[in-house]
């Protein structure tokens, strides 16, 4: 495989999707710009950022809404599912008028109504190892909120190959996991370093079988959006500390939050020493 990049690709803020100095944009993002940790430079970086969101479900739905609210200039939404009545309990981007519609297209329509200045692209497709690289190639960063390990691992492996940072957010009943990964960097783990190779098959539990609380997926999606913001403003704002490999585990019943440091696995089939040399 090609040698991985050792840096996060630089993001140009000289030609953003829109100018944050326009009076209407200044007013819209005033509460961002006055934050010393973000400021005008950070907002300009968000305007220039292109993020791909995998899944417009319980996690992806609120994440897309907060990414749009943050001012990400370009958002690609990848999902192959249709909106169903059971989705409305947690997938806040949809309403009853969206029932039966493709989730990617309905979510993109919400973004266009919310902020017409943003560029949003719906992709109705199921992402897998065969198409992940082509679907994610244009994006600068990825947020994965899908509902099965096989897809998560395919996305993670593609991010390693493409040299792109990944935000991962997942929920299982009242347990949530959120982290930023950069397995393409020599000292950073990828998502596969955390879960291993045992989950490549699509046989994991689902929220349909186990149940899920809508507000809890909203918390995971919101935190995923926050982590994605950290990546987008890295190098230009104080908030830009991606904290790669620091996995946040949230117990929604206690509630309690703790951090686990995920170490890079030298034997990882995606980003380990053997895979880099092959």
GICOR-V187078 format. One record per run of one state. SS is the DSSP state (2 for helix, 1 for strand, 0 for the rest). FROM is the first residue (numbers start at 0). TO is the last residue. If there is no record, write none. Layout:
ss={SS:SS}
from={FROM:FROM}
to={TO:TO}
This chain:
ss={0:2:0:2:0:2:0:1:0:2:0:1:0:1:0:2:0:2:0:1:2:0:1:0:2:0:1:0:2:0:1:0:1:0:2:0:2:0:2:0:1:0:1:0:1:0:2:0}
from={0:22:28:29:33:38:48:49:54:57:70:73:78:81:82:84:89:95:98:101:102:114:118:123:131:136:140:144:148:162:164:172:174:181:190:195:206:210:213:232:243:244:245:251:255:261:272:277}
to={21:27:28:32:37:47:48:53:56:69:72:77:80:81:83:88:94:97:100:101:113:117:122:130:135:139:143:147:161:163:171:173:180:189:194:205:209:212:231:242:243:244:250:254:260:271:276:277}
